Structures are given as C-alpha cells and as structure tokens.
Amino acid sequence: MFPTPHCNRRQALQSAACGFGSLAFAGLAQAGAASDDPLAPKQPHFPARAKRIIFLFMQGGPSHVDSFDYKPILDEQDGKMMSFDDARVIANTGMKGSSQRVMKPLWKFQQHGQSGRWASNLFPEMAKHVDDLCFIHSVHTEGVAHGPATLFLHCGSTNFIRPSMGSWVLYGLGSENQNLPGFVSIAASTGNGGPRNYGNAFLPPVYQGTALGKAGGPASEATIRNLGSPQLDSPTQRRMFDLTQALNTQQLQSHPGDAELEAVVNSFELAWRMQTHAPDVLDLAKESAATQAQYGIGEKETDNFGKQCLMARRMCEAGVRFIQVTYGDNTANPAWDQHSNLPKHGDHARAVDKPVAALLADLKQRGLLEDTIVWWGGEFGRTPYAQANGTGRDHNPGGFTVWLAGGGFKPGFAFGKTDEFGHLAVQDKVHMHDLHATLLHQLGLNHEKLTYRYAGRNFRLTDVHGRVVNEVFA
C-alpha cells in the first residue's frame, strides 16, 4: 500500500499490520503509543538498584589464584605432587584423585585499600579500586571446555539454544534510548558459541544483541557500518527510506504477526534514527585528551581495549541497557587460556588493567556507577596446579572469582571461599545460575518471573535453578 493523495504515509502505516508500522513512525516523531513498542522502557518487577550492566568478559578464563584469590599454601607447597579431583580428567575418564604438581602464583599478592582486600600485582591499577569492588570468590559453573562454559555464562545452558542474558534484560526492561540498540556486544567472539552469546534464540528477534567489531580486531572496526551515505544527500535518503518502509507495510499487511518481519521493519526504523544519534556516541574524539589518556588510548598496549571501554562508558551514558566488552582474540585457545605459558597472563593484564580501572573511575566521577553494574570475569578460572607438570594452568570450573562494582553491590567486600588451594568453591558457593539471578535482581527483575513461553512451557535464564545472593547487596 503506497501513499496516495487520498492516503498519506501515516494513514498507510496505520492501516498495515494492525498499526505496527505507525508505531515505528510515531517513534520517529517522538510521539505515539510507546507502551506497544517492544523496546519501550518497561517497569521492573520491583524497585531496581541498577539500570544497566557493563560486562567485561575476559575470554579464556583468567587465573583467580594469580590475581584476586590469595592462597598462601600455594607458595608453601610449590612443586609438590598432590592429589586433586581434576575436572578435565574426570570428564574424560571418570577418575578422581589425579596426581598434580602444585604451582605457586607468578605474581605477588598484597592487601589494598581501606578494606584490605587481597590482589596481586598482575592488576596493579584495578587493585587501587578494591574499595569499590565486590568480590565473589566461590563461583562455580558448568562445562570444562570453552564452548560449553562460555555458552553457560551467556545463556544459562551448555548446549541448548537459549536466549543470551543481554536479550533477557532487554526483553524484561526495554531500552532506555529509542535511538540506539538496547543491547550491544563490543568485539564479540565468533567462536565458542559465537552469535549465540548475544542472540535472542526463541525470544522475539527484536531483542537480539548488536555486535560491533570482533574479538581481537581493531577498535576502529567496532562501529556501526553504513550509518550514512556520502553519495546521497539527506532528502534523497529520506525518500528512499519512505519507499522502503512503504514496501515493508505491504509485507506486514500480508504477513500479520510475523515477529521476524516486524523485527526487520523495527531495525530499519532504528537504523534511520541511529544515523543522527549513533555517530555522536561512537565518536571518541569528543572526549578530552585527559580522558583518553586515562583509558590508555594512544599507548600501544592499552589503546585498543581502552577505546572499547571508553565506548562502553559513552553507550552507558546514552542509555544502552546491556553492554558487553570482550577481551579475546578469536583463536582456538582464546586470550587468557594459558595451558603452557602462564606468564602470557602478564601481557593480557597490561592490555586491560588500565582501561578497566579508568572505566571504574570515570563512571564513579560521573555518578553513573550508582546505577550501573560493572561485571568482570571469565567463563571459568584456572587450576592451582600446573597442567601436565608444565608451565601453565588448566581450566577450572569448580571455583573461581568474579567481581562486581556499582549497582547496589557491597563495595570493598568479599563473599564466599574456595578451598585452601583455590581449587573448588567450598563456602557460600555461588553457581552461575545464582550469579545470573543476583544480577537480574539488582535490575529489578525476578529471575523466576522473567519468563517466555515457548514450545509449550515457560523458559527463563536460570532454567529451574538459581538463588539471589542477598549477602552481597549494600
């Protein structure tokens, strides 16, 4: 249905697909029934402590026993052969009690801040912010390999096709800014689940994440392509857009209730609005030289991740609901996965330490940390013993550390413990389902009520599990 002298574009859109097109048009005019827009802001289940999440994903599994989980016995017993229930050996053979060589931390630990939290000199800049961090030392998860564990971290399942956490958050709360994507994954990895880690699965396609760049790629590629056309002026682009959307209304009228088609039309409308808003958000040149230097931009080791962290702060400030920044490299053994060369952790730490510390300080200085959760961690930790009696550490899903900042979490606090070697979570254990439930709670979402009916039953991020860890709330 094309606009005619007797039927203008607004009337055409209103008559198509039960008015779906007119809702999108109304969004352009900043008017209309926003409550019917699937991305419109939604009321949480209860008062929220946070509005958004920045997830700093350390792909590959950084070593907790070399960074934030201090275990003096590793120095005392270094080099001794001892019996451990190794997760990979159990998965492959079913055998427990394999003999392993204890390996001391390669970086020195000391207490920091007024809280006296322990941190090693692997992350000297982050260590300066321990009084703002809430450490959870007793996280445990599913999957001993990167693929299953990464999927479980993002989707709550090791193998089934399930919506990612960012999609669940966007579905539950909607977007704070109708001119930008509500869920963005910066430098997303193409491996270990790839797009599934920011995918919508069976949720309506409108809740899928928007990927900017790829893991290991330059920050300059972490952008939204084709936001404008140097060959066409604005009036011409407007006419082309109007024609495209007129054609879309015909398709919507022919296929009422087609969620994928509706999502495509919605994405066109969003893309049009983004042309005037996204370039400003993505333009890091608008930041002062001092701010860029704070993030390590211009320095060889920190430039790339610094730009991505600064981009995350700008998106946070603009109202993007869920922002993930991945530090990885798209290889079979990603980034922090040092099976035979643990000193390589030092290279990766130098790349992320200063930018992460800058992000924390910047958010706090701007008053954004109060209602923003910063979540740092990997898909699992690493073993307190050398792998195959070598110079690296193997995967350890049985006990590891993540830290959270802002969003109503207790600052300068440590919760849970691993055993004396840092191998298995033993006190106040926090399963990945529990961590998901706790993060959703701070956003005002009840993980048991955040459901979507599919294939005859209600699904949720935490499946039929998960408890809210109230002890970590301020």
C-alpha positions in Angstrom: 0.0 0.0 0.0 1.7 3.2 -1.2 0.9 6.7 0.0 -1.6 8.4 -2.4 -3.3 11.8 -2.5 -6.2 10.1 -0.6 -3.9 8.0 1.7 -0.8 9.6 3.1 2.2 7.7 4.6 0.9 7.9 8.2 -2.5 6.5 7.2 -0.8 3.8 5.1 1.3 2.8 8.1 -1.7 2.9 10.5 -3.6 0.5 8.2 -0.9 -2.0 7.9 -0.2 -4.9 10.3 -2.5 -3.7 13.0 -0.7 -0.4 13.1 2.8 -1.8 13.7 4.3 0.5 11.1 2.6 3.5 12.6 4.2 2.8 16.0 7.6 2.9 14.4 6.7 6.1 12.6 5.4 7.5 15.9 8.8 6.7 17.4 10.4 8.8 14.7 8.1 11.7 15.6 8.7 11.1 19.3 5.0 10.5 19.8 2.5 7.7 19.9 1.8 4.6 21.9 5.2 3.7 23.3 3.7 1.1 25.5 3.1 -1.1 22.4 6.7 -0.8 21.3 8.5 -4.0 22.3 11.6 -1.9 23.0 9.9 0.8 25.1 11.0 1.1 28.7 9.2 -1.3 31.0 8.5 -1.3 34.7 10.7 -3.7 36.6 9.1 -6.3 39.0 10.3 -4.3 42.0 12.4 -1.1 42.6 15.8 -1.6 40.9 19.2 -0.7 42.2 20.7 -0.5 38.8 19.5 0.4 35.3 22.2 -1.3 33.1 25.1 -3.7 33.0 28.6 -3.4 31.5 30.0 -6.9 31.3 33.8 -7.0 30.8 34.3 -10.6 29.5 37.8 -12.0 30.0 37.6 -14.7 27.3 39.5 -17.9 28.1 39.5 -17.9 31.9 41.9 -15.6 33.8 43.6 -17.3 36.8 42.0 -16.3 40.1 44.8 -17.8 42.1 47.2 -15.4 40.4 45.0 -12.3 40.7 42.4 -11.9 43.4 42.1 -15.2 45.4 45.2 -15.3 47.6 46.2 -18.8 48.8 49.5 -18.7 50.8 49.7 -22.5 50.8 50.5 -22.4 47.1 53.8 -20.8 47.9 54.4 -23.2 50.7 53.6 -26.3 48.7 55.0 -25.2 45.4 56.4 -28.1 43.3 54.9 -30.8 45.4 52.9 -33.6 43.8 49.4 -33.8 45.3 46.1 -35.5 44.6 43.3 -33.3 43.1 40.0 -34.0 41.5 40.8 -32.6 38.1 37.7 -31.6 36.2 39.1 -32.5 32.8 40.4 -35.9 33.9 37.0 -36.6 35.5 35.2 -35.5 32.3 37.4 -37.7 30.1 38.0 -40.8 32.3 35.7 -40.5 35.3 38.7 -40.9 37.5 39.1 -38.8 40.7 42.3 -38.1 42.6 44.8 -37.5 39.8 48.4 -36.5 40.8 49.2 -32.9 40.0 52.2 -30.5 40.8 51.2 -27.5 42.9 52.2 -24.3 41.2 52.6 -21.0 43.2 51.3 -17.7 41.9 53.6 -15.9 39.4 52.6 -12.5 40.8 52.9 -11.2 44.4 49.9 -10.6 46.5 49.3 -7.8 49.0 46.4 -6.1 50.7 44.9 -2.9 49.3 42.6 -0.1 50.2 40.8 0.5 53.5 39.0 -2.8 53.0 42.3 -4.7 52.9 41.2 -6.9 50.0 43.9 -9.1 48.5 45.1 -8.5 44.9 48.3 -9.4 43.1 50.5 -7.1 41.1 49.1 -8.7 37.9 46.4 -6.0 38.0 48.0 -3.0 39.9 45.6 -0.5 38.5 42.4 -2.5 39.4 43.9 -3.1 42.8 43.7 0.6 43.5 39.9 0.3 43.3 39.3 -2.7 45.6 37.2 -0.5 47.9 34.7 -0.2 45.1 34.6 -3.9 44.2 32.5 -6.7 45.5 34.5 -10.0 45.0 32.7 -13.3 44.8 35.4 -16.0 45.3 33.1 -19.0 45.2 31.7 -19.0 41.7 31.3 -22.4 40.0 29.9 -23.3 36.7 29.1 -25.9 34.1 31.3 -27.1 31.3 35.1 -27.7 31.4 35.7 -26.7 27.8 35.5 -23.1 26.5 32.4 -23.7 24.2 30.0 -25.1 26.8 31.3 -22.9 29.7 31.0 -19.7 27.5 27.5 -20.6 26.4 26.6 -21.3 30.0 28.0 -17.9 31.1 26.0 -16.1 28.5 22.8 -18.2 28.1 22.5 -20.4 31.2 22.9 -23.6 29.1 25.9 -25.6 27.9 24.3 -26.8 24.6 20.7 -25.9 24.1 19.7 -22.9 22.1 18.8 -20.3 24.7 18.5 -16.5 24.8 21.5 -14.6 26.0 21.5 -12.7 29.2 21.5 -9.4 27.4 18.5 -10.4 25.4 16.6 -11.4 28.6 17.5 -8.0 30.1 16.3 -6.1 27.0 13.1 -8.2 26.9 12.5 -7.6 30.6 13.2 -3.9 30.8 13.1 -2.5 27.2 15.5 0.2 26.0 16.4 3.5 27.7 17.2 5.1 24.4 14.9 4.5 21.4 17.7 5.9 19.0 20.3 3.3 19.9 20.4 -0.5 20.2 19.4 -1.6 23.8 22.0 -4.5 23.8 25.4 -4.1 22.3 28.3 -6.6 22.2 31.6 -4.9 21.5 34.3 -7.1 20.0 32.2 -10.2 20.1 33.9 -13.6 19.6 33.0 -15.7 16.6 34.0 -18.9 18.4 32.7 -20.8 21.4 29.1 -20.2 20.6 29.7 -17.1 18.5 26.4 -15.2 17.8 24.5 -17.4 20.3 26.3 -15.5 23.1 24.4 -12.3 22.1 21.5 -14.0 20.3 17.8 -13.9 21.1 17.1 -17.7 20.4 13.3 -18.0 20.8 12.7 -14.6 22.2 11.3 -12.2 19.5 14.2 -11.2 17.2 13.9 -7.5 18.2 15.8 -8.5 21.4 18.9 -9.8 19.7 22.2 -8.0 20.5 24.0 -5.8 18.1 27.6 -6.8 17.5 30.3 -4.2 16.9 33.6 -5.5 15.6 35.0 -8.8 16.6 37.3 -10.2 19.3 40.9 -9.5 18.6 40.1 -6.9 15.9 41.0 -3.2 16.0 38.7 -0.9 17.9 38.2 1.1 14.7 36.1 -1.8 13.4 33.9 -1.8 16.5 31.4 0.5 14.9 28.1 0.6 13.2 28.7 0.5 9.5 26.8 2.4 6.8 25.3 4.9 9.1 25.3 7.4 6.3 25.9 7.7 2.6 28.5 10.1 1.2 26.9 9.7 -2.3 23.3 10.7 -1.3 22.0 13.8 0.3 19.6 13.7 3.2 16.4 14.4 1.2 17.2 11.6 -1.2 17.9 9.2 1.7 14.6 10.2 3.2 12.7 9.4 0.0 14.4 6.0 -0.2 13.6 5.2 3.4 10.0 6.2 2.9 9.7 4.0 -0.1 11.4 1.1 1.7 9.0 1.4 4.6 6.0 1.7 2.3 7.0 -1.6 0.8 7.5 -3.0 4.3 4.0 -2.1 5.3 2.7 -4.1 2.4 4.6 -7.1 3.6 3.4 -6.6 7.2 -0.2 -6.5 5.9 0.4 -9.7 4.0 2.1 -11.4 7.0 0.4 -10.2 10.2 2.0 -11.4 13.4 5.3 -12.3 11.7 7.8 -11.5 14.5 10.9 -11.7 12.3 9.4 -9.4 9.7 8.3 -7.0 12.4 11.9 -7.1 13.8 13.3 -6.3 10.4 11.0 -3.3 10.0 11.8 -2.2 13.5 15.5 -2.4 12.7 15.1 -0.2 9.7 13.3 2.4 11.8 16.0 2.2 14.4 18.8 2.4 11.8 17.2 5.5 10.4 17.1 7.2 13.9 20.6 6.0 14.6 22.0 7.9 11.7 21.6 11.1 13.6 22.4 9.8 17.1 25.0 6.9 16.9 27.8 8.8 15.2 28.0 11.2 18.1 28.0 8.4 20.7 30.7 6.4 18.8 32.9 9.5 18.3 35.7 9.1 20.9 37.3 12.3 19.6 34.7 14.2 21.5 36.4 13.1 24.7 39.1 15.3 26.2 42.8 14.4 25.8 43.0 13.8 29.6 40.1 11.3 29.5 41.6 9.4 26.5 44.9 9.3 28.3 43.2 8.0 31.4 42.0 5.0 29.4 45.4 4.4 27.9 44.4 5.5 24.4 47.4 6.3 22.3 49.6 3.8 24.2 50.5 0.6 22.3 49.5 -1.9 24.9 46.2 -0.3 26.1 44.9 1.6 23.0 42.6 -1.0 21.7 40.8 -2.1 24.9 40.9 1.5 26.2 38.9 2.7 23.2 36.4 -0.2 23.7 36.0 0.6 27.4 35.5 4.3 26.7 33.0 3.4 24.0 31.2 1.3 26.7 31.0 4.3 29.0 29.6 6.5 26.3 27.0 3.9 25.5 26.2 3.6 29.1 25.7 7.3 29.4 23.5 7.3 26.3 21.2 4.7 27.8 22.2 1.4 26.3 20.8 -1.3 28.6 23.4 -4.1 28.4 26.9 -3.6 27.1 29.4 -6.4 26.8 33.1 -5.7 26.0 35.1 -8.9 25.2 38.8 -9.1 25.6 39.7 -12.1 23.4 41.4 -13.0 20.1 39.1 -15.4 18.2 41.6 -18.3 18.4 41.0 -21.9 19.4 42.7 -21.1 22.7 41.4 -17.6 23.5 43.3 -14.8 25.3 43.6 -15.9 28.9 43.8 -19.6 28.1 47.4 -20.2 29.2 47.8 -24.0 29.3 51.6 -23.9 28.9 52.6 -20.3 29.1 51.1 -18.7 32.2 53.5 -15.6 32.1 51.4 -14.6 29.0 48.8 -13.5 31.5 51.0 -10.5 32.1 50.7 -9.3 28.5 46.9 -9.6 28.6 46.7 -7.9 32.0 48.7 -4.9 30.8 46.2 -4.6 27.9 43.1 -4.4 30.2 44.2 -3.3 33.6 44.5 0.5 33.0 41.4 0.7 30.8 39.2 -1.2 33.3 40.5 1.0 36.2 39.8 4.1 34.1 36.2 2.9 33.4 35.5 2.4 37.1 36.9 5.9 38.0 35.1 7.6 35.1 31.7 6.0 35.9 32.1 6.9 39.6 33.2 10.5 38.8 30.1 11.0 36.6 27.7 9.5 39.1 27.0 6.6 36.8 28.4 3.8 38.9 25.5 4.1 41.3 23.0 2.7 38.8 25.4 0.8 36.6 26.7 -2.7 37.3 30.2 -3.4 36.1 30.8 -7.2 35.9 34.3 -8.5 35.4 35.2 -12.2 34.8 35.7 -15.2 32.5 33.8 -18.4 31.8 35.8 -20.2 34.5 39.1 -20.0 36.5 42.3 -21.9 36.3 43.8 -24.8 38.4 46.1 -24.2 41.3 48.4 -26.8 39.9 50.5 -27.0 36.7 48.8 -28.7 33.7 50.7 -31.9 32.7 53.5 -30.8 35.1 54.3 -27.9 32.7 54.3 -24.1 32.9 50.6 -23.3 32.6 47.2 -24.0 34.3 44.2 -25.9 33.0 40.5 -24.9 33.1 38.8 -24.8 36.5 35.0 -24.5 36.5 34.9 -25.7 40.2 35.8 -22.5 41.9 36.9 -19.1 40.7 36.4 -15.3 41.2 34.4 -12.6 39.6 34.0 -9.1 40.8 31.1 -6.6 40.6 31.0 -2.9 41.1 28.3 -0.3 41.5 24.6 -1.1 41.1 24.0 -1.6 44.8 26.6 -4.2 45.5 28.7 -4.0 48.7 31.9 -2.2 47.9 35.2 -3.4 49.4 33.5 -6.8 50.2 34.5 -10.4 49.6 32.0 -13.2 49.6 32.5 -17.0 49.5 35.6 -19.0 49.6 37.4 -21.7 47.6 39.4 -24.4 49.5 42.9 -23.7 50.8 44.4 -24.3 47.4 41.8 -22.3 45.4 40.6 -25.3 43.6 36.9 -25.8 44.5 34.3 -23.5 45.9 33.6 -24.7 49.4 31.9 -21.8 51.4 28.9 -19.8 50.4 29.0 -21.3 46.9 27.6 -19.2 44.0 26.6 -21.2 40.9 26.5 -19.3 37.6 22.7 -19.6 37.8 22.9 -17.8 41.2 25.1 -15.0 39.7 22.6 -14.5 36.9 19.7 -14.4 39.4 21.5 -11.9 41.5 22.4 -9.6 38.6 18.8 -9.6 37.4 17.6 -8.8 40.9 19.6 -5.6 41.0 18.0 -4.6 37.8 14.6 -5.1 39.4 13.9 -8.4 37.7 12.7 -11.5 39.5 14.5 -14.3 37.7 11.6 -16.7 38.4 9.1 -14.3 36.8 11.2 -13.2 33.8 9.8 -15.9 31.6 8.9 -16.5 28.0 6.5 -19.2 26.8 8.0 -21.4 24.0 7.3 -25.0 22.9 4.6 -25.5 25.5 6.4 -24.3 28.6 7.8 -21.2 30.3 11.6 -20.7 29.9 13.9 -18.4 31.9 17.6 -17.5 32.0 18.1 -19.6 35.2 16.0 -22.5 33.9 14.6 -24.1 37.1 17.6 -23.1 39.3 19.2 -20.0 40.8 19.0 -18.2 44.1 19.5 -14.5 44.7 22.7 -13.9 46.8 21.4 -11.2 49.1 24.6 -11.2 51.2 26.4 -9.2 48.5 23.9 -6.3 48.5 24.7 -3.0 50.1 
